[in-house]
Amino acid sequence: RVLPLPHPSWRNNGWLKREPWFEADLLPVLKAEVARVLGA
């Protein structure tokens, strides 16, 4: 499974503010997937 992420730089702060779904909808899925892969 591939979950593309924006590069964590100051240039992306505007994009993240305009796209609140990313933190609200995608980050919980990403955190759960990483935990699953790591066996947490």
C-alpha positions in Angstrom: 0.0 0.0 0.0 1.3 3.4 -0.9 0.4 6.5 1.1 1.9 9.6 -0.5 2.8 12.4 1.9 3.7 16.0 1.3 7.2 16.9 2.3 7.3 18.4 5.8 8.6 21.8 4.9 7.6 25.4 5.6 6.5 25.6 1.9 3.7 23.1 2.5 2.1 24.8 5.5 -0.2 26.7 3.2 -1.3 23.6 1.4 -1.9 21.8 4.7 -4.1 24.7 5.9 -6.1 24.6 2.7 -6.5 20.9 2.8 -7.8 20.1 6.4 -8.9 16.6 5.2 -5.3 15.5 5.2 -4.9 15.8 8.9 -8.5 14.9 9.8 -9.0 11.9 7.4 -5.6 10.6 6.2 -3.3 10.9 9.3 -5.4 8.5 11.5 -5.3 5.9 8.6 -1.6 6.4 8.2 -0.9 6.1 11.9 -2.9 2.9 12.1 -1.2 1.4 9.0 2.3 2.2 10.4 1.4 0.7 13.8 0.1 -2.4 12.0 3.2 -2.8 9.9 5.5 -2.3 12.9 3.4 -4.8 15.0 2.3 -2.3 17.6 
